[in-house]
Amino acid sequence: MSVLASIRGRRSIRGFLAKTVDESLITQVLEAAIQAPSACNMQPWEFFVVKGEGRNKLVSSLLEAYHQEKRPPRTQSPVPERYKKRMQTLFEAIKPFAEQTPGFDTWKGSLSFYNAPVVILVAKDKAVDASRILDIGLAVQNMLLAAHDLGLGTCAIGLSLRYEDIIRETLNLPSHLELLLTVALGYPDESLAINQFKSPRVDLSECVQWIEKI
Ligand SMILES: Cc1cc2nc3c(=O)[nH]c(=O)nc-3n(C[C@H](O)[C@H](O)[C@H](O)COP(=O)(O)O)c2cc1C
């Protein structure tokens, strides 16, 4: 598959088959992640692959915490109006697909990684400057594209970070690391309506300005 085909074909998968992912495939996805460029080749990413019993325990702990309290986002910075609109467009566009998917729930789905058998935690050393999250983002995108190329599905899941303390405690994560993202990885359940959803994008003219003559 060409890079462009993978970029165009990838979409977030929100329902997975109960099919194990071969360790060699997970390794290929991680190998792709670490090919990303990074400032001075610092490679400031840290990954944890959570599967099997570890994954099940993590999901139980997260769902238990969710039933106790539905937590607000970790940061409450205001979102500029034009971006808010795009979020609203997503929520409206995805609604009919969610309604046609029995039992679909974004909160419970996100906190159970949409039943994915593999969860990849993405972290950075707290001592590394926040600007380096850019490098880690590049690695994550490589991961998502490689997974798609290999016939796997992914969903980046940020909602789980509202329960970062639960993830830390359950998996006994080192305290010098901060969690940036969790990624669900597995085989897409193509029978689910939610997985047919393709999110819209704004026109290039809304986010690109060409500067030639000044
Ligand atoms: C940092 C980040 C956090 C996200 N968190 C969630 C999440 O918690 N739950 C979820 O269902 N999707 C989550 N998503 C997926 C986005 O909703 C999705 O990428 C966006 O709507 C664009 O759709 P696409 O990935 O299908 O192109 C997240 C994506 C990113 C990049």
The ligand as an SDF file (V2000), in Angstrom:
LIG
                    3D

 31 33  0  0  0  0  0  0  0  0999 V2000
   -5.2070   12.8160   20.6600 C   0  0  0  0  0  0  0  0  0  0  0  0
   -6.4670   12.1070   20.2200 C   0  0  0  0  0  0  0  0  0  0  0  0
   -7.3720   11.6830   21.1740 C   0  0  0  0  0  0  0  0  0  0  0  0
   -8.5220   10.9930   20.7800 C   0  0  0  0  0  0  0  0  0  0  0  0
   -9.3740   10.5050   21.7410 N   0  0  0  0  0  0  0  0  0  0  0  0
  -10.4320    9.7550   21.3780 C   0  0  0  0  0  0  0  0  0  0  0  0
  -11.2260    9.1410   22.3730 C   0  0  0  0  0  0  0  0  0  0  0  0
  -10.9990    9.2610   23.5750 O   0  0  0  0  0  0  0  0  0  0  0  0
  -12.2880    8.3760   21.9620 N   0  0  0  0  0  0  0  0  0  0  0  0
  -12.5530    8.1910   20.6230 C   0  0  0  0  0  0  0  0  0  0  0  0
  -13.5130    7.4670   20.3190 O   0  0  0  0  0  0  0  0  0  0  0  0
  -11.8060    8.7580   19.6560 N   0  0  0  0  0  0  0  0  0  0  0  0
  -10.7460    9.5170   19.9990 C   0  0  0  0  0  0  0  0  0  0  0  0
   -9.9360   10.0780   19.0380 N   0  0  0  0  0  0  0  0  0  0  0  0
  -10.2340    9.8690   17.6130 C   0  0  0  0  0  0  0  0  0  0  0  0
  -10.7310   11.1680   16.9530 C   0  0  0  0  0  0  0  0  0  0  0  0
  -12.0640   11.3850   17.3050 O   0  0  0  0  0  0  0  0  0  0  0  0
  -10.5660   10.9960   15.4260 C   0  0  0  0  0  0  0  0  0  0  0  0
   -9.2010   10.8850   15.1170 O   0  0  0  0  0  0  0  0  0  0  0  0
  -11.1480   12.1830   14.6460 C   0  0  0  0  0  0  0  0  0  0  0  0
  -12.5320   12.2530   14.8140 O   0  0  0  0  0  0  0  0  0  0  0  0
  -10.8370   12.0420   13.1480 C   0  0  0  0  0  0  0  0  0  0  0  0
  -11.3550   10.8200   12.6680 O   0  0  0  0  0  0  0  0  0  0  0  0
  -10.4390    9.7090   11.9860 P   0  0  0  0  0  0  0  0  0  0  0  0
   -9.3940    9.2820   12.9830 O   0  0  0  0  0  0  0  0  0  0  0  0
  -11.3980    8.5800   11.6560 O   0  0  0  0  0  0  0  0  0  0  0  0
   -9.8190   10.3190   10.7700 O   0  0  0  0  0  0  0  0  0  0  0  0
   -8.7850   10.7700   19.3990 C   0  0  0  0  0  0  0  0  0  0  0  0
   -7.8510   11.2020   18.4500 C   0  0  0  0  0  0  0  0  0  0  0  0
   -6.7110   11.8460   18.8470 C   0  0  0  0  0  0  0  0  0  0  0  0
   -5.7080   12.2740   17.7970 C   0  0  0  0  0  0  0  0  0  0  0  0
  1  2  1  0
  2  3  1  0
  2 30  2  0
  3  4  2  0
  4  5  1  0
  4 28  1  0
  5  6  2  0
  6  7  1  0
  6 13  1  0
  7  8  2  0
  7  9  1  0
  9 10  1  0
 10 11  2  0
 10 12  1  0
 12 13  2  0
 13 14  1  0
 14 15  1  0
 14 28  1  0
 15 16  1  0
 16 17  1  0
 16 18  1  0
 18 19  1  0
 18 20  1  0
 20 21  1  0
 20 22  1  0
 22 23  1  0
 23 24  1  0
 24 25  2  0
 24 26  1  0
 24 27  1  0
 28 29  2  0
 29 30  1  0
 30 31  1  0
M  END
$$$$
